[in-house]
Amino acid sequence: MLASPPKEFDYIIVGAGSAGAVLAARLSADPAITVCLIEAGKCDKHPLIHIPFGLAGLSRVTNLNWGYTTAPQTALNDRELFWPRGKTLGGSSSINAMCYIRGQYSDYDDWVRAGAIGWGAKDVIPWFKKAENFAGEADEYHGHGGPLQVNSLRHVDPLSRRFVAAAREVGLPQCNDFNRAHREGLGLYHVTQSQGQRCSSAKAYLGGITGRVNLVIKTQVLVEKILIKAGAAAGVQLRSSGTSEQILARSETIVCAGAINSPQLLMLSGIGPKQELQRHGIALVAEAPGVGQNLQDHLDVIVQCASAGRHGYAVTPAALPTFFHAALAYAFRRNGPFSSNIAEAGGFACSATASPGKPDLQFHFLPARLNDHGRRTTFGYGFGLHVCNLYPKSRGEIRLYSSHPADPPIIDPRYLSHPADLPVMLDGLRMARQILHSEALAPCLKKEVLPGMERTSDSALTEFIREYSETIYHPVGTCKIGRPDDSWAVVDPELKVIKVKRLRVVDASVMPSIIGGNTHAAVVMIAERAACFILQDRQRRGTAA
């Protein structure tokens, strides 16, 4: 039984993450447009969200995280991997490492070849710039005046600078901006921070506009399904505090729930593979075989070392004075170690099979030791280097566990199921070891803890990858853009669901193929462009009327 008559808005946005916050801000900028933004998580008030160094403890704050687990991965010794996803205003942009990376620009030309017409490099760069307020000069790649603050780090640990200095020893250049035409090399990351604090999509786009009378933000509300009448989305059914409610959309319903929850919601609403819906007793509204398919993610492995001295960030009594002074520096000046995103440095390189000019390996350097995504404490000083394969050929899927909206879906990325992926990981692992054993880092290196110097053969390193690799948090592709004749395409190039009117999907799930880097910046770009599509459609309808 419904608690009250349905409310109506022009637009309903499901999910207040990297994309949803953008759309809510852009659409509600017109006071004549009413918008309802719905988020399953809480408001983003937890202090660890806003203090960049708080990243180290965010994985333990379970009420800010969906805390998903994958199905057992055959190629990873049947392990079930932890997949953290943000469950708060800002979504995963409120719990990520804040690295601002757009991917290789040719990635977007690859999208066009896959059927995402109008999403090439020349098409997307203006939208990256529109979103951005870059700390450096505005030019052909960077913009000023956008909501998303992109800055250099206020604090960089000396270990991170040593990592960058190791570039020349391993035949790589140093790179001071990974978002230009050429990005191969090692360098310091630009970060989504403002005045030493995290600049999530919620802070960038919703901060200062929550008083708009035409914008309603609902938190701690689970959307159970999309209401569909006569082949068009009419709104959503949601549940809050045990009570069901329907909210209607006069213009459109926009799903921004991410690469896991967006396909789940579509399937719960009767949009998806016929057999999957039948299996759970869900009435078929629109057969869309691609919903939940084409799942891609960056698999990552870490080389970890113990320090020969007090280098980097550590959990140890000896570090207490450092953290005391760091707390004072942050409290009074918003700088010092607590303004660090920890993953301060990184870079891009080519494996033996990479296409010329298109690095297929990414590094994230941590001047600290990490265990189980930070969920377990590792004592002592050390440092580690993440490396991932940027363009995996393995493809997985999202399926329903049940027809109950509160049940998490089945996540099966099928890591390393394609034989081309493992050799790239091996190349990256060997290159990571070479960097960490360089002369630049030698004074700080006590020993390699993982994989350990006794592991040198391909078979030994392969077993290390199978036992220790994890996600680097970039799932995409499960509601991909494509041509109408592509049976796996879920949305068209304007992000409209192909078989249901007045319904769009706007988030990482629409990417036809994974980009070469961290995905947050690209999702913000997608949302900026989607807002333009929506407003243009509205203007055309108004003109026609």
C-alpha positions in Angstrom: 0.0 0.0 0.0 1.3 3.4 -0.9 1.7 5.9 1.9 0.6 9.0 -0.1 -0.5 10.0 -3.6 2.4 10.1 -6.1 4.5 13.3 -6.3 5.5 14.7 -9.7 8.7 16.2 -11.0 9.9 17.1 -14.5 13.0 14.8 -14.0 13.8 12.0 -11.6 17.5 11.1 -11.2 18.3 7.8 -9.6 21.8 8.0 -7.9 23.6 11.0 -6.6 27.1 9.9 -7.6 29.6 11.1 -10.1 26.9 11.6 -12.8 23.7 12.2 -10.8 25.0 15.2 -9.0 26.1 16.8 -12.2 22.7 16.3 -13.8 20.8 17.5 -10.8 22.9 20.8 -10.8 22.7 21.4 -14.5 19.0 20.7 -14.9 17.8 22.5 -11.8 19.8 25.6 -12.9 16.6 26.5 -14.8 14.1 27.5 -12.1 11.2 26.3 -14.3 12.5 22.7 -14.2 11.7 20.5 -11.2 14.2 17.8 -10.3 14.1 15.0 -7.7 17.6 13.4 -7.0 17.4 10.1 -5.2 20.3 8.5 -3.3 20.4 5.2 -1.5 23.1 6.3 0.9 23.4 9.1 3.5 24.5 12.7 3.2 28.2 13.1 2.7 29.0 14.5 6.2 31.5 11.9 7.4 34.8 13.7 8.0 36.9 11.0 6.4 35.2 11.8 3.1 36.5 15.4 3.1 40.0 14.9 4.6 42.0 13.4 1.7 44.1 11.3 3.9 40.9 9.9 5.3 40.9 7.6 2.2 43.1 5.3 4.3 40.1 4.5 6.6 37.1 4.9 4.3 37.0 1.2 3.4 36.1 0.5 7.1 33.2 2.9 7.1 30.6 0.4 6.0 27.6 2.7 5.8 29.3 4.7 3.1 29.9 1.7 0.9 27.8 -0.9 -0.9 30.6 -3.3 0.0 30.0 -5.7 -2.9 31.7 -9.0 -3.4 32.2 -10.8 -6.8 31.3 -14.3 -7.7 34.3 -16.7 -7.3 36.8 -16.0 -10.0 38.0 -19.1 -11.7 41.3 -17.6 -12.9 42.0 -16.1 -9.5 42.0 -19.3 -7.5 38.2 -19.1 -7.0 38.6 -16.0 -4.8 35.6 -13.6 -4.2 36.9 -10.1 -4.6 35.8 -7.1 -2.6 34.3 -4.4 -4.8 33.8 -1.1 -2.8 31.3 1.4 -4.4 30.3 4.7 -2.8 26.9 4.8 -1.1 26.5 8.5 -0.2 26.1 11.8 -1.9 28.9 11.9 -4.5 28.9 8.1 -4.8 32.3 6.6 -5.5 33.7 10.1 -6.0 33.3 10.5 -2.3 35.5 7.5 -1.5 38.0 7.3 -4.4 41.7 8.3 -4.5 40.8 11.6 -6.2 43.2 11.0 -9.2 42.0 13.1 -12.1 42.6 11.1 -15.3 40.6 11.3 -18.5 42.0 8.2 -20.3 43.8 8.1 -23.6 42.0 10.4 -26.0 42.0 7.7 -28.7 39.8 5.6 -26.3 36.9 7.9 -27.3 37.6 7.4 -31.0 37.4 3.6 -30.2 34.0 4.3 -28.8 32.9 5.8 -32.1 34.1 2.7 -34.0 32.0 0.7 -31.6 28.9 2.6 -32.4 29.0 5.6 -30.0 28.6 8.1 -32.8 29.6 11.7 -31.7 31.7 10.5 -28.7 35.2 10.9 -30.3 38.1 12.7 -28.8 37.3 16.0 -30.5 33.7 15.7 -29.2 34.4 15.0 -25.6 37.3 17.4 -24.8 35.1 20.5 -24.7 32.9 18.7 -22.0 35.9 17.8 -19.9 36.9 21.5 -20.1 33.4 22.7 -19.2 33.4 20.6 -16.0 36.9 21.6 -14.9 38.4 24.4 -12.9 42.1 23.6 -13.5 44.8 25.1 -11.3 47.1 25.8 -14.3 46.5 27.8 -17.4 43.4 27.1 -19.5 44.3 25.9 -23.0 43.2 23.4 -25.6 43.1 20.6 -23.0 42.2 22.3 -19.7 39.3 24.6 -18.7 38.6 27.3 -16.1 35.4 28.1 -14.3 33.9 24.7 -14.1 32.6 23.2 -10.8 35.1 20.4 -10.5 38.3 21.6 -8.9 41.5 20.0 -10.4 44.7 20.9 -8.5 48.2 19.8 -7.8 48.7 18.1 -4.4 49.5 20.4 -1.5 51.7 17.7 0.0 53.9 15.1 -1.7 55.9 12.6 0.3 59.6 12.4 -0.6 59.1 8.7 -1.5 56.7 9.7 -4.2 59.3 12.1 -5.7 61.9 9.3 -5.7 59.4 7.2 -7.6 59.0 9.8 -10.3 62.8 10.2 -10.4 63.1 6.5 -11.2 61.5 7.1 -14.6 64.7 7.6 -16.5 66.3 4.5 -15.1 63.5 2.3 -16.6 63.4 4.1 -19.9 60.4 6.3 -19.2 60.0 10.0 -19.4 58.8 12.2 -16.5 55.3 13.5 -17.2 53.8 16.5 -15.4 50.3 16.3 -16.9 48.7 12.9 -17.8 45.7 14.6 -19.5 47.4 15.9 -22.6 48.0 14.2 -25.9 51.1 12.3 -24.7 51.0 10.7 -21.3 53.6 7.9 -21.2 55.9 8.2 -18.2 55.9 8.7 -14.4 54.7 11.8 -12.6 52.5 13.2 -9.8 48.8 13.0 -10.3 46.5 16.0 -10.4 43.7 15.5 -7.9 40.1 16.6 -7.5 40.6 18.7 -4.4 39.7 22.2 -3.4 41.6 24.1 -0.6 43.1 20.8 0.5 39.8 19.0 0.7 38.2 16.4 -1.5 36.1 17.8 -4.3 33.6 15.0 -5.0 30.9 15.5 -7.5 28.6 16.2 -4.6 30.8 19.0 -3.3 31.5 20.4 -6.8 27.9 20.4 -8.2 25.6 20.2 -5.2 27.4 22.4 -2.8 25.7 25.8 -2.5 22.5 24.7 -4.5 20.7 22.6 -2.0 18.5 25.5 -1.2 17.0 25.6 -4.7 13.2 25.2 -4.4 13.0 23.3 -7.6 15.5 20.6 -6.5 14.5 17.9 -4.0 17.3 15.6 -2.7 16.1 12.4 -1.1 18.8 10.3 0.8 18.6 6.8 2.3 16.0 5.9 -0.2 16.1 2.7 -2.3 14.6 2.8 -5.8 12.9 -0.6 -6.3 11.9 -0.3 -9.9 11.2 2.1 -12.8 7.5 2.5 -13.5 6.8 1.9 -17.2 3.5 2.6 -18.9 2.8 2.2 -22.6 6.5 1.7 -23.4 7.7 4.8 -21.6 9.2 5.5 -18.2 6.7 7.2 -16.0 8.7 7.5 -12.7 9.9 5.2 -10.0 8.8 3.2 -7.0 11.0 3.7 -4.0 11.2 2.5 -0.4 12.1 4.6 2.6 11.8 3.6 6.2 9.8 0.6 5.2 7.2 2.6 3.3 6.7 2.4 -0.5 6.1 5.5 -2.6 5.7 6.3 -6.2 7.2 9.5 -7.8 6.3 10.4 -11.3 8.4 12.1 -14.0 6.7 14.4 -16.4 9.7 14.4 -18.8 12.3 11.7 -18.1 13.6 9.3 -15.6 17.4 9.2 -15.6 19.3 6.2 -14.1 22.8 7.2 -12.7 23.3 4.2 -10.4 26.6 3.0 -11.8 27.9 0.0 -13.7 26.5 -2.4 -11.1 23.2 -0.9 -9.9 22.0 0.6 -13.2 21.7 -2.8 -15.0 20.3 -4.3 -11.8 17.5 -1.6 -11.7 16.7 -2.0 -15.4 16.3 -5.8 -15.0 14.2 -5.4 -11.8 12.0 -3.1 -14.0 11.6 -5.7 -16.7 14.3 -4.4 -19.1 16.9 -6.9 -19.9 17.7 -10.4 -21.1 14.5 -12.4 -21.5 15.8 -15.6 -19.9 17.3 -13.7 -17.0 14.0 -12.0 -16.2 12.0 -15.2 -16.6 14.4 -17.0 -14.2 13.3 -14.5 -11.5 9.7 -14.2 -12.4 9.9 -10.6 -13.6 7.5 -9.6 -16.3 9.3 -8.6 -19.5 8.7 -5.0 -20.5 11.5 -4.7 -23.1 13.9 -7.4 -24.2 17.4 -5.9 -24.1 20.1 -8.7 -24.1 22.9 -6.3 -23.4 21.7 -5.2 -20.0 24.3 -6.4 -17.5 26.6 -7.8 -20.2 30.0 -6.3 -21.4 31.3 -5.8 -17.8 34.9 -4.6 -17.8 37.2 -3.7 -15.0 40.9 -3.0 -14.4 42.5 -5.9 -12.6 45.4 -4.7 -10.4 48.3 -6.2 -8.5 50.6 -4.6 -5.9 54.4 -5.0 -5.4 55.0 -4.2 -1.7 58.2 -3.3 0.0 59.4 -2.7 3.5 61.4 0.5 4.1 65.0 0.8 5.3 64.1 3.6 7.7 61.2 5.9 8.5 60.0 6.7 5.0 56.4 7.4 4.0 53.2 7.0 6.0 53.0 4.2 8.5 51.0 2.7 11.4 53.6 2.6 14.1 54.3 4.3 17.5 57.3 6.1 15.8 54.9 7.9 13.5 52.8 9.4 16.2 54.7 12.8 16.4 54.5 13.1 12.6 50.7 12.6 12.6 50.3 15.0 15.5 52.1 17.8 13.5 50.2 16.7 10.4 46.9 17.2 12.2 47.9 20.7 13.2 49.0 21.6 9.7 45.8 20.4 8.3 43.6 22.0 10.9 45.1 25.4 10.5 46.4 25.5 6.9 44.7 22.6 5.1 48.1 21.3 4.0 50.6 18.7 5.2 50.3 14.9 5.0 46.5 14.9 5.7 46.0 16.8 2.4 47.6 13.9 0.6 45.5 11.4 -1.4 48.2 8.8 -0.6 48.3 7.6 -4.2 50.3 10.7 -5.0 52.3 9.5 -8.0 51.9 7.1 -10.8 52.1 6.9 -14.6 51.6 5.0 -17.8 53.8 2.6 -19.8 53.5 0.1 -22.6 53.7 -3.7 -22.3 55.3 -5.8 -25.0 52.0 -6.0 -26.9 50.8 -2.4 -26.6 49.8 -0.4 -29.6 52.4 2.3 -30.4 51.6 5.5 -28.5 48.8 3.8 -26.4 50.2 2.8 -23.0 48.3 -0.2 -21.7 49.7 -0.2 -18.1 48.9 2.2 -15.3 50.8 2.6 -12.0 49.6 4.0 -8.7 52.5 4.5 -6.2 51.7 4.5 -2.5 54.3 5.6 0.1 52.6 3.2 2.5 51.8 -0.4 2.9 48.3 -1.6 2.0 46.4 -4.7 3.1 43.0 -5.8 1.8 42.0 -2.4 0.4 42.9 -0.8 3.8 40.5 -3.0 5.7 43.3 -4.6 7.6 46.1 -2.8 9.4 49.7 -3.3 8.3 52.3 -2.1 10.8 55.6 -0.6 9.8 57.1 1.6 7.2 57.0 0.7 3.5 55.8 1.5 0.0 54.0 -0.2 -2.8 53.3 0.0 -6.5 50.0 -0.9 -8.1 50.0 -1.9 -11.7 46.9 -2.7 -13.9 46.1 -3.8 -17.4 44.3 -0.8 -18.9 42.7 -2.6 -21.8 41.6 -6.1 -20.7 39.9 -8.3 -23.3 38.0 -10.3 -20.6 34.3 -9.6 -20.4 32.0 -10.3 -17.5 28.4 -9.7 -16.5 25.9 -8.5 -13.9 23.0 -10.8 -13.1 20.2 -10.7 -10.6 20.5 -12.8 -7.5 16.8 -12.4 -6.9 13.9 -10.2 -7.8 14.2 -8.5 -4.4 15.6 -4.9 -4.9 17.6 -5.1 -1.6 19.5 -8.2 -2.6 22.9 -7.4 -4.2 23.3 -8.6 -7.8 25.7 -11.3 -8.9 29.0 -9.6 -10.1 31.1 -11.8 -12.3 33.9 -9.9 -14.1 35.5 -13.1 -15.3 39.0 -11.7 -14.7 41.8 -13.2 -16.9 39.3 -15.3 -18.9 40.8 -14.0 -22.1 44.3 -15.4 -22.7 45.7 -12.0 -23.9 45.3 -10.4 -20.4 47.7 -12.4 -18.3 50.9 -11.6 -20.4 50.1 -7.9 -20.0 49.8 -8.3 -16.2 53.1 -10.2 -16.2 54.9 -7.4 -18.1 53.4 -4.8 -15.7 54.5 -6.8 -12.7 58.0 -7.1 -13.9 58.2 -3.4 -14.8 56.8 -2.4 -11.3 59.6 -4.5 -9.7 62.2 -2.8 -11.8 61.0 0.7 -10.8 60.9 -0.2 -7.1 64.4 -1.7 -7.2 65.8 1.4 -9.0 68.7 3.4 -7.7 66.3 6.3 -7.0 64.5 4.2 -4.4 67.4 2.0 -3.3 68.3 4.1 -0.2 64.7 3.5 1.1 64.3 -0.2 0.2 64.8 -2.8 2.9 63.3 -5.8 1.1 60.5 -6.7 -1.3 57.7 -8.3 0.8 55.4 -9.2 -2.1 55.8 -11.1 -4.3 59.2 -11.6 -2.8 62.5 -11.9 -4.6 62.4 -15.7 -4.7 59.5 -15.5 -7.2 61.1 -14.8 -10.6 59.7 -17.3 -13.1 56.6 -16.7 -15.2 54.8 -19.5 -13.4 55.7 -18.1 -9.9 54.6 -14.6 -10.9 51.4 -16.0 -12.5 50.5 -17.7 -9.3 51.2 -14.5 -7.4 48.8 -12.6 -9.7 46.1 -15.3 -9.3 46.4 -15.2 -5.5 46.8 -11.4 -4.8 45.3 -9.3 -7.6 42.3 -7.2 -6.9 40.1 -4.6 -8.5 41.4 -1.0 -8.9 37.7 0.1 -8.8 36.8 0.9 -12.4 33.8 -1.2 -13.5 32.1 0.0 -16.7 30.2 -1.2 -19.8 27.0 -2.9 -18.6 24.5 -0.6 -20.4 26.7 0.3 -23.3 26.1 2.9 -26.0 25.7 1.4 -29.5 23.9 1.3 -32.8 20.3 0.1 -32.9 21.4 -3.0 -34.8 23.8 -4.0 -32.1 21.9 -6.5 -29.9 24.1 -5.7 -26.9 23.6 -1.9 -27.1 21.3 -0.6 -24.3 21.4 3.2 -25.0 21.8 5.2 -28.1 24.4 8.0 -28.5 22.2 10.4 -26.6 22.0 7.9 -23.8 18.3 7.1 -24.3 17.4 3.5 -23.6 16.8 2.1 -27.0 13.5 0.2 -26.3 11.9 2.4 -23.7 10.9 6.0 -24.1 11.6 8.8 -21.6 14.4 6.8 -20.0 18.1 7.4 -20.0 21.2 5.8 -18.4 24.0 8.2 -17.6 27.0 6.7 -15.8 30.1 4.5 -16.3 27.8 1.6 -17.5 27.3 3.3 -20.9 31.0 3.1 -21.9 31.3 0.7 -24.8 34.9 -0.1 -23.8 36.9 0.7 -20.7 39.1 3.8 -20.9 42.8 3.8 -20.2 42.7 5.2 -16.6 40.6 6.2 -13.6 37.0 6.6 -14.6 35.6 9.4 -12.5 36.6 12.3 -14.8 35.0 10.5 -17.8 31.8 10.0 -15.9 31.5 13.6 -15.1 32.1 14.5 -18.7 29.4 12.0 -19.8 27.0 13.6 -17.4 27.8 17.2 -18.6 27.1 16.1 -22.1 23.9 14.2 -21.1 22.6 17.4 -19.4 23.0 19.2 -22.7 21.2 16.5 -24.6 18.3 16.6 -22.2 18.0 20.4 -22.2 18.1 20.4 -26.0 15.3 17.9 -26.2 13.3 20.0 -23.8 13.8 23.1 -25.9 12.8 21.2 -29.0 9.6 20.0 -27.4 8.9 23.5 -26.2 9.4 24.9 -29.7 7.2 22.2 -31.2 4.5 23.0 -28.7 
